[in-house]
Amino acid sequence: MDIDTFRNYCLDKKAVTEHLPFDPETLVFKVMGKMFALVSLDAVPLRVNLKCEPVKALALREEYDGKIIPGYHMNKQQWNTMILDGQIPAELIFELTDHSYHLIVNSLTKKQQREFDQL
């Protein structure tokens, strides 16, 4: 998967914005101001960090050994790094992106949730 496909998929989601808050090589996608995806733009192959439920994160790391690893520079229990070299099916990348997005949306405060619902 290339950066344009991943970027467009993220930006098609409700209330998503993109930023470069850390450096020019780390693209961050946020929903209501909270990160749900980070992309290392200078990495070859492309690397994407996504939030993940801890038990699911461990299972994915076992199934995709070396392709889905503990989140680089992130909480290792709740974030995975996916190495997008063509060995992880696009459907799974989209599914895990949705999973990360929904984890963040579900963690919004009641006030943020009302704002999100009104968008």
Secondary structure, DSSP 8 states (H G I E B T S, - for coil): --HHHHHHHHHTSTTEEEE--S-TTEEEEEETTEEEEEEETT-SSEEEEEE--HHHHHHHHHHTTTTEEE-TTS-TTTEEEEEESS-S-HHHHHHHHHHHHHHHHHTS-HHHHHHHHH-
